[in-house]
Amino acid sequence: MKLNIKSLLILLVVQLLLALGVFYGKQSGTTSDSENLVVNQALGEITEISITDDADSSVKLLSRDDQWLIANEKDFPADTGKISNFLESINSLSSQSTSAVAVTEGAKTRFKVADTEFSKRIKLTGVTNVSEELYLGSSPGLDRVHIRKGGEDAIFVVKFPTYEASSSSSSWLDKSILQVPSNEIVYMKIGEIILERKVESEINTAGKSAGKNISEANFLGGLGSWQATKSADQTRPLDQEAAREITKQLERLRFTNLSDNDHTNNPDSEEVQILMLQLKDGTKINYIVSKSGDNYFLRASDWDRVFSIGSYTAERLLESVSKEVLFPIETAAPNEE
């Protein structure tokens, strides 16, 4: 009896050792199959990106002369930073440790990575006109997505920011193209108000600072204070910080979307403000802000598009160019007894 118990114990230990050996053997022998997700083109050689969703909405991005453009928006400039992040995310797929979770035709449909049934289809085309496709499907968890490479059967689960693969052209717009560096602006005209940047001469043999005109500003780096051309009814001094605030807002100016309609012909549209700028190099830019209902729009002289801008952005800009802000009423100092 004792012998039988001893034998059973030995047998149990052997089975446990074998089980542990098989488990760790499998663990150490597990290899990643994610090399099947490798994009066989250098990121710098990709010239076209097409993204289509399951509602047949699509966007096409084109690289021309080192600039990314949105074909759906008449070659409007795309956000290069977003595209770089997106391509880096694609490139990192092959380095993830993952194995195929399915390979059947039924699984392609079930996980929404089939050729005709998918959540997103990404098509990358290179300089040699060779294209590769990736299919993004259902999400089994946070930041996880089923994915399959075109022409392959293996389906993987990877970590991928699917929001980066937007099929909407508005997501790829470079919304900073209206910005103007504040130190480049030397002239602003707001209605009847004219503001010119006063340039201080670095060398003044008379011991005084001499104001220079705009054409001379092209050759000088030291921009000084703003000077206002006052109208007959305007006698209060210009608030220098208020003038600088206008240039800061133009430096940060961003639009929210492109508008398909020219709202100037809308009877409900109201032209709110015209802002004329001149830069140090002589470039002139006109901004026209209009309002239709509760929405604000902007047109720029160097673009043939109408831009939607947020209410907060528009109202802050309009407030900054008002007479009340530029020429504030001086508060009387309290009488001292």
Long-range contacts (C-beta under 8 A, 24 or more apart in sequence): 30-99, 31-99, 32-96, 32-97, 32-98, 32-99, 33-98, 33-99, 33-100, 33-154, 33-156, 34-93, 34-94, 34-95, 34-96, 34-97, 34-98, 34-99, 34-156, 34-158, 35-94, 36-100, 36-149, 36-152, 36-154, 36-156, 37-93, 37-94, 37-134, 37-147, 37-149, 37-156, 37-158, 38-93, 38-94, 39-90, 39-91, 39-93, 39-94, 39-124, 39-132, 39-134, 40-132, 41-124, 41-126, 41-130, 41-132, 42-126, 43-87, 43-88, 43-91, 45-126, 45-127, 45-128, 46-87, 46-124, 46-125, 46-126, 47-125, 47-126, 47-127, 48-123, 48-124, 48-125, 49-83, 49-86, 49-87, 49-122, 49-123, 49-124, 49-125, 50-121, 50-122, 50-123, 50-125, 51-120, 51-121, 51-122, 51-123, 51-165, 51-166, 51-167, 52-120, 52-121, 52-123, 52-167, 53-119, 53-120, 53-167, 54-112, 54-117, 54-118, 54-119, 54-120, 57-167, 57-168, 58-167, 59-166, 59-167, 59-168, 59-169, 59-171, 59-172, 61-172, 70-169, 70-172, 70-173, 72-169, 73-169, 73-173, 73-258, 76-173, 76-174, 76-258, 76-305, 77-173, 77-174, 77-177, 78-172, 78-173, 78-174, 79-172, 79-173, 79-174, 79-175, 80-174, 82-164, 82-171, 82-172, 83-172, 85-164, 86-164, 86-165, 89-160, 89-161, 89-164, 90-122, 90-124, 90-134, 93-134, 93-147, 93-158, 93-160, 96-158, 96-159, 98-156, 98-157, 98-158, 99-156, 100-154, 100-155, 100-156, 101-146, 101-155, 101-156, 101-157, 102-155, 103-153, 103-154, 103-155, 104-153, 107-155, 108-148, 108-153, 108-155, 111-137, 111-138, 111-146, 111-148, 111-155, 112-137, 112-138, 112-146, 113-137, 113-146, 113-147, 113-148, 113-155, 115-150, 119-145, 119-162, 120-162, 120-165, 120-167, 122-165, 136-160, 136-162, 136-165, 170-257, 170-258, 173-255, 173-257, 173-258, 175-254, 175-255, 175-256, 176-253, 176-254, 177-303, 178-253, 178-254, 178-255, 178-287, 178-298, 178-300, 178-303, 178-307, 179-250, 179-251, 179-252, 179-253, 179-254, 180-247, 180-250, 180-251, 180-253, 180-277, 180-279, 180-285, 181-251, 182-244, 182-247, 182-248, 182-250, 182-251, 183-223, 184-279, 184-280, 184-281, 185-247, 185-250, 185-277, 185-278, 185-279, 186-214, 186-217, 186-223, 186-278, 186-279, 186-280, 187-214, 187-276, 187-277, 187-278, 188-243, 188-246, 188-247, 188-275, 188-276, 188-277, 188-278, 189-275, 189-276, 189-277, 190-273, 190-274, 190-275, 190-276, 190-321, 191-273, 191-274, 192-231, 193-228, 193-229, 193-231, 193-234, 193-321, 193-323, 193-326, 194-228, 194-229, 195-226, 195-227, 195-228, 195-229, 195-238, 195-243, 195-246, 195-326, 196-226, 196-227, 196-229, 197-223, 197-224, 197-225, 197-226, 197-227, 198-224, 198-225, 198-226, 198-227, 199-223, 199-224, 200-224, 214-278, 215-282, 217-280, 218-280, 218-281, 218-282, 228-326, 228-327, 234-323, 234-327, 236-327, 236-328, 236-329, 236-330, 237-327, 238-326, 238-327, 239-325, 239-326, 239-327, 239-328, 242-320, 242-325, 242-326, 242-328, 243-326, 245-320, 246-317, 246-320, 246-321, 249-316, 249-317, 249-320, 250-277, 250-317, 253-309, 253-313, 253-317, 254-309, 254-313, 255-298, 255-307, 255-308, 255-309, 256-307, 256-308, 256-309, 256-310, 257-307, 257-308, 258-305, 258-306, 258-307, 258-308, 259-297, 259-305, 259-306, 259-307, 259-308, 260-306, 261-306, 262-306, 263-290, 263-292, 263-297, 263-306, 264-290, 264-299, 266-292, 268-292, 268-293, 269-297, 272-296, 272-314, 272-318, 273-317, 273-318, 273-321, 275-321, 289-314, 289-317, 289-318
